[in-house]
Amino acid sequence: MVRAAQGRSSAGWQAMTAMAAMLFGCLPLQAAELEFKRAGGLSLSRFSVPPGMVTIPEAALSLEDRVLALFGIGFVYRMTPRFSLDVSGQYFRKGTHVDYRLYGQPVGKYIYDLRVLSLPVCLRYGFFPKSTPYVLGGFEISHVVSHEMKYYPDGQMSGLAHKLINSTRKFDFALVIGAGGELVFGRFVIFTEIRWYSGLVNISRSIENYPVIKTRVLSFQFGYRTKRKPFPFD
């Protein structure tokens, strides 16, 4: 089972890498500069709606954000002094926290942990040619590596885990919007940005009591980029 999961992860990563290579290959590289970036950050993640397991009015489910880490690498291709193409490969943890209450009293919590390999492709507009604030928009394709739910009774630190990967769609698709700022120091760029990912696909294929799962993520990212000519890399 572990080998099968690794095989699915490898296949998804290869597919997204191939897509990035196709995008890269379509760019007019003759006189351009690429900026290779490394980034990390935190995300606030939840699903769009609570599960559908509550059937009595005395019971209630509420969603809370999960605070998770992300990191990745990528490149920025400056098409004009203000417009850039921003492509990243990221390891992303998403999910949601569900509180279960009965007659207003806490009963337990459900923690959904969704791990993906993400390929966000965005068009970016900078308000000034060099160090500048900017806005961005685009889309994200992500391959689901694992999906797990853990239930913790109220007041307990241990819980029951259920693997949901076989009932989860293998790919997710989301819209991305965001804004950020950067400081340019010659061939070195420091940046920070905020991004909102809004999943468009219901990734619940047959998950019991959770018929609709669409991802929602607010991420805070920071990192640095280095400037190089595309060919040769020196």
C-alpha positions in Angstrom: 0.0 0.0 0.0 2.9 2.4 0.8 4.5 1.6 -2.5 1.2 2.3 -4.3 0.8 5.6 -2.6 4.4 6.5 -3.4 3.7 5.6 -7.0 0.6 7.8 -7.2 2.6 10.7 -5.6 5.4 10.2 -8.1 3.1 10.1 -11.0 1.2 13.2 -9.9 4.5 15.1 -9.4 5.8 14.0 -12.8 2.6 15.2 -14.5 2.8 18.6 -12.8 6.5 18.9 -13.6 5.8 18.1 -17.2 3.1 20.8 -17.3 5.5 23.4 -15.9 8.1 22.3 -18.4 5.6 22.9 -21.2 4.8 26.4 -19.9 8.5 27.1 -19.6 9.1 25.8 -23.1 6.5 28.2 -24.6 8.3 31.3 -23.2 10.4 33.5 -25.5 13.7 33.2 -23.6 16.1 34.9 -26.0 16.6 38.2 -24.0 14.8 37.4 -20.8 15.8 36.9 -17.2 14.4 34.2 -14.9 14.2 34.6 -11.2 14.4 31.3 -9.3 12.5 31.4 -6.0 12.5 29.5 -2.8 9.5 30.1 -0.4 7.9 28.9 2.7 5.1 30.0 5.0 1.9 29.2 6.9 -1.6 28.6 5.7 -5.1 28.9 7.3 -7.1 26.0 5.8 -10.6 24.7 6.0 -13.2 23.0 3.8 -16.1 25.0 2.3 -18.9 23.4 4.4 -19.2 21.1 7.5 -19.9 17.4 7.2 -23.4 16.2 6.7 -23.5 13.8 9.7 -25.7 15.8 12.0 -29.4 14.8 11.8 -30.9 16.1 15.0 -31.4 19.8 16.0 -29.6 19.4 19.3 -26.3 18.6 17.6 -24.2 21.1 15.7 -20.9 21.0 13.7 -18.7 24.1 13.1 -15.6 24.6 11.1 -12.3 26.1 12.3 -9.1 26.8 10.4 -6.1 24.6 10.6 -2.7 26.4 10.8 -0.3 24.4 8.6 3.1 24.8 6.9 4.0 24.9 3.2 7.2 25.2 1.2 8.2 25.1 -2.4 10.4 26.3 -5.2 9.7 27.9 -8.6 10.5 30.7 -11.0 9.3 34.1 -12.0 9.6 35.1 -15.7 9.4 38.8 -16.3 7.5 39.3 -19.6 7.6 43.1 -19.3 8.8 45.5 -16.6 5.5 45.1 -14.8 4.0 41.8 -15.9 5.4 38.5 -14.8 4.6 34.8 -14.9 4.9 33.1 -11.5 5.1 29.3 -11.4 5.7 27.2 -8.3 5.9 23.6 -7.2 4.8 23.4 -3.6 4.2 20.8 -0.8 1.0 21.9 0.7 -1.0 20.7 3.7 -4.7 21.5 3.7 -7.7 20.3 5.6 -10.2 21.4 8.2 -11.0 21.2 11.9 -14.6 20.3 12.8 -16.0 20.8 16.3 -18.9 18.6 17.3 -21.3 19.8 20.0 -24.5 18.4 21.6 -26.9 20.7 23.5 -24.1 23.3 23.2 -21.5 21.1 25.0 -18.4 19.9 23.3 -18.4 16.2 22.3 -15.3 15.9 20.2 -13.4 17.1 17.2 -12.7 15.8 13.7 -9.3 16.7 12.1 -9.1 16.3 8.4 -5.6 16.3 7.0 -5.2 16.7 3.2 -1.7 16.7 1.8 -1.1 17.7 -1.8 1.6 18.5 -4.3 0.6 21.9 -5.8 1.3 23.7 -9.0 0.1 27.3 -8.8 0.4 29.3 -12.1 -0.2 33.0 -11.8 0.1 36.2 -13.8 1.5 39.0 -11.7 1.3 42.8 -12.1 3.8 45.1 -10.3 2.9 48.7 -9.8 6.6 49.8 -10.4 9.4 48.4 -12.5 11.7 47.3 -9.7 11.0 47.1 -5.9 7.2 47.1 -5.9 3.9 46.0 -4.4 2.1 43.7 -6.8 -1.1 41.7 -7.3 -1.5 38.3 -8.8 -4.1 35.9 -10.1 -4.3 32.5 -11.7 -5.0 28.8 -11.0 -3.7 25.9 -9.0 -3.6 22.2 -10.0 -2.8 19.9 -7.1 -2.3 16.2 -6.8 -3.7 14.6 -3.6 -1.0 12.6 -1.9 -2.9 11.6 1.3 -6.2 12.3 3.1 -6.9 11.3 6.6 -9.5 12.0 9.3 -8.9 11.7 13.1 -11.6 11.9 15.7 -10.7 13.0 19.2 -13.3 12.7 22.0 -13.5 15.9 24.1 -10.7 16.2 26.6 -8.6 13.4 25.1 -5.3 13.6 23.3 -5.6 10.3 21.4 -8.1 9.5 18.8 -9.2 7.2 16.0 -7.8 7.6 12.5 -9.4 6.8 9.2 -7.7 6.9 5.8 -9.8 8.6 3.1 -7.5 8.6 0.1 -9.4 5.9 -1.7 -12.6 8.0 -1.4 -10.9 11.2 -2.5 -10.4 12.5 -6.0 -6.8 12.5 -7.1 -6.6 16.0 -8.4 -7.9 19.4 -7.2 -8.3 22.6 -9.1 -8.5 26.1 -7.5 -8.5 29.8 -8.4 -5.7 31.8 -6.9 -5.7 35.6 -6.1 -3.2 37.5 -4.0 -0.9 40.4 -3.4 2.6 41.0 -2.1 5.7 43.1 -2.1 9.3 42.7 -3.0 12.6 44.4 -2.5 15.2 44.1 -5.3 18.9 44.1 -4.4 20.7 43.7 -7.7 20.4 40.0 -8.6 18.7 39.1 -5.3 15.0 39.7 -4.5 13.2 39.3 -1.1 9.4 39.0 -1.2 6.4 38.3 1.0 2.9 37.7 -0.2 -0.6 36.6 0.8 -2.6 34.2 -1.4 -6.2 33.0 -1.3 -6.9 29.5 -2.9 -10.5 28.7 -3.6 -11.1 25.1 -4.7 -13.6 24.6 -7.5 -13.8 20.8 -7.5 -15.7 18.6 -5.0 -12.9 16.2 -4.1 -15.1 13.9 -2.0 -15.8 11.0 -4.3 -17.5 8.7 -1.7 -16.5 9.9 1.7 -19.0 8.8 4.3 -20.9 11.8 5.9 -18.9 14.3 3.9 -20.5 14.5 0.4 -19.1 17.9 -0.5 -15.4 18.9 0.1 -14.0 22.0 -1.5 -10.7 23.5 -0.3 -10.3 27.0 1.1 -6.8 28.2 2.0 -5.4 31.6 3.0 -1.6 31.4 2.9 1.2 33.8 4.0 4.4 33.2 2.1 7.8 34.6 2.2 11.1 33.8 0.5 13.8 35.0 -1.9 14.6 34.9 -5.6 17.9 35.0 -7.5 18.2 36.4 -11.0 19.9 34.5 -13.7 19.9 34.4 -17.5 17.9 31.4 -18.7 20.7 29.8 -20.8 23.3 29.1 -19.8 22.7 29.0 -16.0 25.7 31.0 -14.9 
